[in-house]
Amino acid sequence: MTTPIAEGKVSIIVPCFNDGPMLREALASVLKFRNQNLAEVIVVDDGSSETETIRILKEVAEAGDCVVSQPNCGLAAARNAGIRLAKGEFILPLDSDNRVRDAYLSEAVSVLKENPNLDVIYADAEYFGEKNGRWYVPEFDLLSLIRGNFIDACAVYRKSLWEKVGGYDEHMPSMGLEDWDFWLRVAVHGGAFSHLPEIGFDYRVRSDSMIVKTIGFDYRMQRDPWNAVRISPRFGEVGNYIFGKPELACYKLIRETDEQVQQLKGGIRTIQNSPSYRLGRGVFAPARVLRKLWSGFIEKCVVSKRAKH
């Protein structure tokens, strides 16, 4: 493991593929909240072909930010390429269509500095674009993470952690869920997560986003997101790939057991909601009342007997 040059500072990694105008917004947000904790911004051009994006990337490089160009290899490879060059002790991936907030550059970095036992700080987000409102992210729970991802790629973590798990998987069958795979491998390697209950970034809701192209919709927009995600064949394919990794064998067993338990609970609820079950409860309701009354009578008799003695 290499020793970070910029100890206690964060490197922001921004992969970009034909997102020129939105990239400007992302970098403007970094400039707005830039402080002493920021080591650098690394933009990775993942083989952009649009003229406007190429022009904007040139402007970014001329302005002094690091721009790395590579053939189109996908989001995971682009992130890895940028992180590999990063000088910061901490890493903050920022998608080129999103915007960062001060909470990540200030509070999150400070928490990692002051708590060497923590590895990942993730926060809430604010929706913009095709939806508005706050995205409230829950406190960390391993079972919830095994069921489905609730931590966006935009989180602050130690570069040493990225090195430990081997970076993002560049060979996944579909992009859009590589952050879930990454967080699961971080967890299985003992990484400690902490939720920052503040807005750490702005999340752009797009009908043409990568996650929509991968599984058919953005799970964050669903009322019951992970029930919706489970019906997606593409999600099932990606899930089988992730949990088919030998290092995640224990999580695969937990996931399969949990699914069986959820199916059993669903079966019980179906029975409880059936007309015959409700009729049976109605028929036996008087007997249950009599049993409670009789139990209460017996208990009073016992108490009274003990009082006499």
C-alpha positions as a LaTeX table, in Angstrom:
\begin{tabular}{lrrr}
\hline
Residue & $x$ (\AA) & $y$ (\AA) & $z$ (\AA) \\
\hline
Met1 & 0.00 & 0.00 & 0.00 \\
Thr2 & 1.34 & 3.42 & $-0.95$ \\
Thr3 & 1.39 & 6.24 & 1.59 \\
Pro4 & $-0.93$ & 9.11 & 0.53 \\
Ile5 & 0.92 & 12.29 & $-0.39$ \\
Ala6 & $-1.92$ & 14.54 & 0.80 \\
Glu7 & $-2.53$ & 13.13 & 4.27 \\
Gly8 & $-5.86$ & 14.14 & 5.79 \\
Lys9 & $-7.16$ & 15.47 & 2.45 \\
Val10 & $-9.68$ & 14.22 & $-0.08$ \\
Ser11 & $-9.41$ & 13.58 & $-3.81$ \\
Ile12 & $-12.64$ & 13.98 & $-5.80$ \\
Ile13 & $-12.92$ & 11.57 & $-8.72$ \\
Val14 & $-15.31$ & 12.53 & $-11.53$ \\
Pro15 & $-15.80$ & 10.02 & $-14.37$ \\
Cys16 & $-17.31$ & 11.58 & $-17.49$ \\
Phe17 & $-18.77$ & 10.10 & $-20.65$ \\
Asn18 & $-20.45$ & 12.65 & $-22.93$ \\
Asp19 & $-21.80$ & 14.64 & $-19.97$ \\
Gly20 & $-20.08$ & 17.95 & $-20.75$ \\
Pro21 & $-22.74$ & 20.51 & $-19.69$ \\
Met22 & $-23.59$ & 18.54 & $-16.52$ \\
Leu23 & $-19.87$ & 18.14 & $-15.79$ \\
Arg24 & $-19.67$ & 21.93 & $-15.59$ \\
Glu25 & $-22.34$ & 21.91 & $-12.87$ \\
Ala26 & $-20.53$ & 19.19 & $-10.95$ \\
Leu27 & $-17.22$ & 21.05 & $-11.02$ \\
Ala28 & $-18.92$ & 24.35 & $-10.15$ \\
Ser29 & $-20.26$ & 22.72 & $-6.99$ \\
Val30 & $-16.75$ & 21.62 & $-6.05$ \\
Leu31 & $-15.45$ & 25.14 & $-6.62$ \\
Lys32 & $-18.26$ & 26.56 & $-4.47$ \\
Phe33 & $-17.37$ & 24.42 & $-1.45$ \\
Arg34 & $-13.62$ & 24.06 & $-2.01$ \\
Asn35 & $-11.71$ & 24.24 & 1.29 \\
Gln36 & $-8.42$ & 23.17 & 2.87 \\
Asn37 & $-9.55$ & 19.54 & 2.99 \\
Leu38 & $-9.58$ & 19.24 & $-0.81$ \\
Ala39 & $-6.39$ & 17.84 & $-2.32$ \\
Glu40 & $-7.44$ & 17.71 & $-5.96$ \\
Val41 & $-10.12$ & 17.03 & $-8.54$ \\
Ile42 & $-9.46$ & 14.28 & $-11.09$ \\
Val43 & $-11.77$ & 14.10 & $-14.11$ \\
Val44 & $-11.60$ & 10.84 & $-16.06$ \\
Asp45 & $-12.77$ & 11.11 & $-19.65$ \\
Asp46 & $-14.10$ & 7.64 & $-20.40$ \\
Gly47 & $-13.84$ & 7.90 & $-24.18$ \\
Ser48 & $-16.24$ & 10.80 & $-24.76$ \\
Ser49 & $-17.09$ & 11.40 & $-28.41$ \\
Glu50 & $-19.44$ & 14.41 & $-28.33$ \\
Thr51 & $-17.84$ & 17.62 & $-29.58$ \\
Glu52 & $-19.20$ & 19.80 & $-26.76$ \\
Thr53 & $-18.00$ & 17.41 & $-24.05$ \\
Ile54 & $-14.53$ & 17.22 & $-25.60$ \\
Arg55 & $-14.38$ & 21.03 & $-25.71$ \\
Ile56 & $-15.48$ & 21.34 & $-22.07$ \\
Leu57 & $-12.94$ & 18.72 & $-20.96$ \\
Lys58 & $-10.23$ & 20.76 & $-22.67$ \\
Glu59 & $-11.40$ & 23.87 & $-20.82$ \\
Val60 & $-11.31$ & 21.96 & $-17.53$ \\
Ala61 & $-7.73$ & 20.86 & $-18.15$ \\
Glu62 & $-6.69$ & 24.41 & $-19.10$ \\
Ala63 & $-8.26$ & 25.67 & $-15.86$ \\
Gly64 & $-5.85$ & 23.51 & $-13.88$ \\
Asp65 & $-7.81$ & 20.39 & $-12.95$ \\
Cys66 & $-6.38$ & 16.99 & $-13.79$ \\
Val67 & $-8.10$ & 15.38 & $-16.81$ \\
Val68 & $-7.24$ & 11.78 & $-17.64$ \\
Ser69 & $-8.39$ & 10.33 & $-20.96$ \\
Gln70 & $-8.93$ & 6.67 & $-21.72$ \\
Pro71 & $-10.88$ & 4.55 & $-24.24$ \\
Asn72 & $-14.46$ & 3.83 & $-23.19$ \\
Cys73 & $-14.09$ & 1.10 & $-20.54$ \\
Gly74 & $-17.09$ & 1.78 & $-18.31$ \\
Leu75 & $-17.78$ & 3.58 & $-15.06$ \\
Ala76 & $-15.91$ & 1.16 & $-12.77$ \\
Ala77 & $-12.73$ & 1.34 & $-14.85$ \\
Ala78 & $-12.96$ & 5.14 & $-15.02$ \\
Arg79 & $-13.29$ & 5.43 & $-11.24$ \\
Asn80 & $-10.39$ & 3.05 & $-10.72$ \\
Ala81 & $-8.19$ & 5.00 & $-13.15$ \\
Gly82 & $-8.80$ & 8.23 & $-11.26$ \\
Ile83 & $-8.38$ & 6.73 & $-7.79$ \\
Arg84 & $-5.16$ & 5.06 & $-8.84$ \\
Leu85 & $-3.67$ & 8.52 & $-9.49$ \\
Ala86 & $-5.24$ & 10.16 & $-6.42$ \\
Lys87 & $-2.93$ & 11.80 & $-3.88$ \\
Gly88 & $-5.53$ & 12.19 & $-1.14$ \\
Glu89 & $-5.84$ & 9.96 & 1.90 \\
Phe90 & $-9.58$ & 10.00 & 1.30 \\
Ile91 & $-11.63$ & 9.44 & $-1.86$ \\
Leu92 & $-14.93$ & 11.02 & $-2.90$ \\
Pro93 & $-16.42$ & 9.69 & $-6.17$ \\
Leu94 & $-18.72$ & 12.24 & $-7.80$ \\
Asp95 & $-20.77$ & 11.33 & $-10.87$ \\
Ser96 & $-20.52$ & 13.97 & $-13.58$ \\
Asp97 & $-24.28$ & 14.66 & $-13.48$ \\
Asn98 & $-24.44$ & 15.23 & $-9.70$ \\
Arg99 & $-23.29$ & 18.05 & $-7.40$ \\
Val100 & $-21.34$ & 17.91 & $-4.14$ \\
Arg101 & $-22.26$ & 19.73 & $-0.90$ \\
Asp102 & $-20.13$ & 21.18 & 1.88 \\
Ala103 & $-21.07$ & 18.40 & 4.34 \\
Tyr104 & $-18.81$ & 15.95 & 2.52 \\
Leu105 & $-15.84$ & 18.30 & 2.15 \\
Ser106 & $-16.08$ & 19.50 & 5.74 \\
Glu107 & $-17.88$ & 17.23 & 8.24 \\
Ala108 & $-17.26$ & 13.87 & 6.55 \\
Val109 & $-13.53$ & 14.45 & 6.16 \\
Ser110 & $-13.28$ & 15.65 & 9.75 \\
Val111 & $-15.09$ & 12.55 & 11.03 \\
Leu112 & $-12.63$ & 10.26 & 9.22 \\
Lys113 & $-9.66$ & 12.24 & 10.54 \\
Glu114 & $-10.90$ & 12.03 & 14.11 \\
Asn115 & $-12.06$ & 8.38 & 13.97 \\
Pro116 & $-9.43$ & 6.02 & 12.56 \\
Asn117 & $-11.79$ & 3.11 & 13.28 \\
Leu118 & $-14.23$ & 4.39 & 10.62 \\
Asp119 & $-13.72$ & 3.78 & 6.91 \\
Val120 & $-16.78$ & 5.07 & 5.02 \\
Ile121 & $-18.93$ & 8.15 & 5.63 \\
Tyr122 & $-22.13$ & 8.38 & 3.60 \\
Ala123 & $-24.85$ & 11.02 & 3.76 \\
Asp124 & $-28.35$ & 11.93 & 2.58 \\
Ala125 & $-28.92$ & 13.60 & $-0.78$ \\
Glu126 & $-31.20$ & 16.17 & $-2.38$ \\
Tyr127 & $-33.03$ & 15.15 & $-5.55$ \\
Phe128 & $-33.07$ & 17.54 & $-8.51$ \\
Gly129 & $-33.89$ & 17.25 & $-12.18$ \\
Glu130 & $-37.03$ & 15.16 & $-12.75$ \\
Lys131 & $-37.81$ & 14.97 & $-9.03$ \\
Asn132 & $-37.31$ & 17.20 & $-6.00$ \\
Gly133 & $-37.06$ & 16.43 & $-2.30$ \\
Arg134 & $-34.67$ & 14.89 & 0.18 \\
Trp135 & $-33.40$ & 11.33 & $-0.11$ \\
Tyr136 & $-33.26$ & 10.11 & 3.47 \\
Val137 & $-30.70$ & 7.33 & 3.81 \\
Pro138 & $-30.95$ & 4.92 & 6.77 \\
Glu139 & $-28.33$ & 4.13 & 9.38 \\
Phe140 & $-25.99$ & 1.33 & 8.39 \\
Asp141 & $-27.37$ & $-2.19$ & 8.65 \\
Leu142 & $-25.56$ & $-5.13$ & 7.06 \\
Leu143 & $-28.69$ & $-7.18$ & 6.35 \\
Ser144 & $-30.26$ & $-4.19$ & 4.59 \\
Leu145 & $-27.13$ & $-3.81$ & 2.45 \\
Ile146 & $-27.24$ & $-7.52$ & 1.55 \\
Arg147 & $-30.89$ & $-7.15$ & 0.54 \\
Gly148 & $-30.10$ & $-4.18$ & $-1.70$ \\
Asn149 & $-27.94$ & $-1.10$ & $-1.99$ \\
Phe150 & $-28.91$ & 2.07 & $-0.13$ \\
Ile151 & $-25.51$ & 3.81 & $-0.21$ \\
Asp152 & $-24.72$ & 5.84 & $-3.31$ \\
Ala153 & $-21.24$ & 5.78 & $-4.81$ \\
Cys154 & $-20.88$ & 9.39 & $-3.65$ \\
Ala155 & $-19.44$ & 8.75 & $-0.19$ \\
Val156 & $-16.12$ & 9.62 & 1.44 \\
Tyr157 & $-13.82$ & 6.69 & 2.23 \\
Arg158 & $-10.16$ & 5.87 & 2.80 \\
Lys159 & $-8.07$ & 5.18 & $-0.28$ \\
Ser160 & $-6.41$ & 2.34 & 1.64 \\
Leu161 & $-9.83$ & 0.67 & 1.72 \\
Trp162 & $-10.10$ & 0.83 & $-2.08$ \\
Glu163 & $-6.66$ & $-0.77$ & $-2.31$ \\
Lys164 & $-7.59$ & $-3.45$ & 0.21 \\
Val165 & $-10.67$ & $-4.68$ & $-1.68$ \\
Gly166 & $-9.12$ & $-4.33$ & $-5.14$ \\
Gly167 & $-11.14$ & $-1.37$ & $-6.38$ \\
Tyr168 & $-14.38$ & $-1.42$ & $-8.33$ \\
Asp169 & $-15.20$ & $-4.52$ & $-10.37$ \\
Glu170 & $-14.58$ & $-3.69$ & $-14.04$ \\
His171 & $-16.09$ & $-6.95$ & $-15.29$ \\
Met172 & $-19.66$ & $-6.75$ & $-14.04$ \\
Pro173 & $-22.30$ & $-7.82$ & $-16.58$ \\
Ser174 & $-23.97$ & $-4.40$ & $-16.35$ \\
Met175 & $-22.95$ & $-1.02$ & $-14.96$ \\
Gly176 & $-25.05$ & 0.90 & $-12.47$ \\
Leu177 & $-24.75$ & $-1.44$ & $-9.48$ \\
Glu178 & $-20.95$ & $-1.55$ & $-9.19$ \\
Asp179 & $-21.19$ & 0.61 & $-6.06$ \\
Trp180 & $-23.35$ & $-2.07$ & $-4.35$ \\
Asp181 & $-20.73$ & $-4.71$ & $-5.19$ \\
Phe182 & $-18.00$ & $-2.42$ & $-3.87$ \\
Trp183 & $-19.76$ & $-1.71$ & $-0.55$ \\
Leu184 & $-20.46$ & $-5.42$ & 0.01 \\
Arg185 & $-16.78$ & $-6.26$ & $-0.47$ \\
Val186 & $-15.83$ & $-3.39$ & 1.82 \\
Ala187 & $-18.17$ & $-4.81$ & 4.48 \\
Val188 & $-16.88$ & $-8.37$ & 4.15 \\
His189 & $-13.32$ & $-7.05$ & 4.57 \\
Gly190 & $-14.30$ & $-5.43$ & 7.86 \\
Gly191 & $-14.91$ & $-1.86$ & 6.68 \\
Ala192 & $-16.81$ & 0.31 & 9.16 \\
Phe193 & $-19.63$ & 2.53 & 7.82 \\
Ser194 & $-21.15$ & 5.61 & 9.41 \\
His195 & $-24.15$ & 7.68 & 8.29 \\
Leu196 & $-23.90$ & 11.47 & 8.31 \\
Pro197 & $-27.48$ & 12.78 & 8.70 \\
Glu198 & $-26.90$ & 15.77 & 6.44 \\
Ile199 & $-27.19$ & 16.41 & 2.70 \\
Gly200 & $-23.84$ & 15.45 & 1.23 \\
Phe201 & $-24.66$ & 15.82 & $-2.46$ \\
Asp202 & $-27.37$ & 16.57 & $-5.01$ \\
Tyr203 & $-28.62$ & 13.54 & $-6.93$ \\
Arg204 & $-29.89$ & 14.20 & $-10.46$ \\
Val205 & $-32.97$ & 12.18 & $-11.38$ \\
Arg206 & $-32.87$ & 11.29 & $-15.08$ \\
Ser207 & $-35.03$ & 9.01 & $-17.21$ \\
Asp208 & $-31.89$ & 8.10 & $-19.18$ \\
Ser209 & $-29.57$ & 7.45 & $-16.22$ \\
Met210 & $-27.25$ & 4.46 & $-16.07$ \\
Ile211 & $-29.34$ & 2.66 & $-13.43$ \\
Val212 & $-32.47$ & 3.08 & $-15.60$ \\
Lys213 & $-30.62$ & 1.60 & $-18.56$ \\
Thr214 & $-29.39$ & $-1.28$ & $-16.37$ \\
Ile215 & $-32.56$ & $-2.48$ & $-14.62$ \\
Gly216 & $-35.28$ & $-0.49$ & $-16.38$ \\
Phe217 & $-36.00$ & 2.14 & $-13.70$ \\
Asp218 & $-34.39$ & 4.09 & $-10.87$ \\
Tyr219 & $-35.14$ & 2.08 & $-7.72$ \\
Arg220 & $-34.95$ & 5.25 & $-5.61$ \\
Met221 & $-38.17$ & 6.47 & $-7.24$ \\
Gln222 & $-40.19$ & 3.43 & $-6.16$ \\
Arg223 & $-42.43$ & 3.42 & $-3.08$ \\
Asp224 & $-41.13$ & $-0.05$ & $-2.17$ \\
Pro225 & $-37.84$ & 0.06 & $-4.10$ \\
Trp226 & $-36.35$ & $-3.35$ & $-3.46$ \\
Asn227 & $-39.54$ & $-5.30$ & $-4.09$ \\
Ala228 & $-39.64$ & $-3.46$ & $-7.40$ \\
Val229 & $-35.99$ & $-4.16$ & $-8.12$ \\
Arg230 & $-36.36$ & $-7.89$ & $-7.46$ \\
Ile231 & $-38.76$ & $-8.28$ & $-10.37$ \\
Ser232 & $-36.15$ & $-6.94$ & $-12.81$ \\
Pro233 & $-34.44$ & $-9.82$ & $-14.69$ \\
Arg234 & $-31.37$ & $-7.64$ & $-15.21$ \\
Phe235 & $-31.12$ & $-6.96$ & $-11.49$ \\
Gly236 & $-31.34$ & $-10.70$ & $-10.83$ \\
Glu237 & $-28.53$ & $-11.30$ & $-13.28$ \\
Val238 & $-26.28$ & $-8.71$ & $-11.67$ \\
Gly239 & $-27.18$ & $-9.95$ & $-8.17$ \\
Asn240 & $-26.27$ & $-13.53$ & $-9.09$ \\
Tyr241 & $-22.93$ & $-12.30$ & $-10.40$ \\
Ile242 & $-22.15$ & $-10.28$ & $-7.25$ \\
Phe243 & $-23.12$ & $-12.98$ & $-4.76$ \\
Gly244 & $-21.44$ & $-15.64$ & $-6.86$ \\
Lys245 & $-18.05$ & $-14.30$ & $-5.79$ \\
Pro246 & $-16.26$ & $-16.65$ & $-3.34$ \\
Glu247 & $-15.50$ & $-13.78$ & $-0.93$ \\
Leu248 & $-19.24$ & $-13.07$ & $-0.65$ \\
Ala249 & $-20.30$ & $-16.69$ & $-0.08$ \\
Cys250 & $-21.39$ & $-15.96$ & 3.51 \\
Tyr251 & $-23.49$ & $-13.03$ & 2.34 \\
Lys252 & $-25.05$ & $-15.21$ & $-0.34$ \\
Leu253 & $-26.16$ & $-17.68$ & 2.34 \\
Ile254 & $-27.59$ & $-14.86$ & 4.47 \\
Arg255 & $-29.41$ & $-13.44$ & 1.43 \\
Glu256 & $-30.91$ & $-16.81$ & 0.46 \\
Thr257 & $-32.02$ & $-17.50$ & 4.05 \\
Asp258 & $-33.54$ & $-14.03$ & 4.34 \\
Glu259 & $-35.45$ & $-14.50$ & 1.08 \\
Gln260 & $-36.87$ & $-17.80$ & 2.39 \\
Val261 & $-37.93$ & $-16.10$ & 5.63 \\
Gln262 & $-39.57$ & $-13.25$ & 3.71 \\
Gln263 & $-41.43$ & $-15.75$ & 1.51 \\
Leu264 & $-42.62$ & $-17.61$ & 4.62 \\
Lys265 & $-43.82$ & $-14.35$ & 6.19 \\
Gly266 & $-45.59$ & $-13.49$ & 2.95 \\
Gly267 & $-47.32$ & $-16.88$ & 2.97 \\
Ile268 & $-48.45$ & $-16.37$ & 6.56 \\
Arg269 & $-49.83$ & $-12.92$ & 5.72 \\
Thr270 & $-51.72$ & $-14.40$ & 2.77 \\
Ile271 & $-53.30$ & $-17.00$ & 5.03 \\
Gln272 & $-54.17$ & $-14.40$ & 7.68 \\
Asn273 & $-55.88$ & $-12.23$ & 5.07 \\
Ser274 & $-57.92$ & $-15.10$ & 3.61 \\
Pro275 & $-61.73$ & $-15.22$ & 4.21 \\
Ser276 & $-61.55$ & $-18.70$ & 5.75 \\
Tyr277 & $-58.91$ & $-17.61$ & 8.28 \\
Arg278 & $-60.94$ & $-14.54$ & 9.26 \\
Leu279 & $-64.08$ & $-16.70$ & 9.57 \\
Gly280 & $-62.21$ & $-19.13$ & 11.83 \\
Arg281 & $-60.98$ & $-16.29$ & 14.04 \\
Gly282 & $-64.55$ & $-15.04$ & 14.31 \\
Val283 & $-65.91$ & $-18.48$ & 15.25 \\
Phe284 & $-63.29$ & $-19.02$ & 17.94 \\
Ala285 & $-63.29$ & $-15.44$ & 19.26 \\
Pro286 & $-65.78$ & $-16.21$ & 22.11 \\
Ala287 & $-63.66$ & $-19.16$ & 23.21 \\
Arg288 & $-60.56$ & $-16.94$ & 23.37 \\
Val289 & $-62.44$ & $-14.40$ & 25.48 \\
Leu290 & $-63.62$ & $-17.12$ & 27.89 \\
Arg291 & $-60.08$ & $-18.47$ & 28.15 \\
Lys292 & $-58.75$ & $-15.03$ & 29.10 \\
Leu293 & $-61.51$ & $-14.57$ & 31.66 \\
Trp294 & $-60.90$ & $-18.02$ & 33.15 \\
Ser295 & $-57.14$ & $-17.37$ & 33.33 \\
Gly296 & $-57.80$ & $-14.09$ & 35.11 \\
Phe297 & $-60.17$ & $-15.79$ & 37.57 \\
Ile298 & $-57.64$ & $-18.52$ & 38.40 \\
Glu299 & $-54.89$ & $-15.92$ & 38.88 \\
Lys300 & $-57.07$ & $-13.94$ & 41.31 \\
Cys301 & $-57.86$ & $-17.09$ & 43.27 \\
Val302 & $-54.16$ & $-17.94$ & 43.60 \\
Val303 & $-53.31$ & $-14.42$ & 44.75 \\
Ser304 & $-56.16$ & $-14.45$ & 47.27 \\
Lys305 & $-55.06$ & $-17.82$ & 48.65 \\
Arg306 & $-51.48$ & $-16.63$ & 49.09 \\
Ala307 & $-52.70$ & $-13.49$ & 50.87 \\
Lys308 & $-54.63$ & $-15.60$ & 53.45 \\
His309 & $-51.50$ & $-17.57$ & 54.25 \\
\hline
\end{tabular}
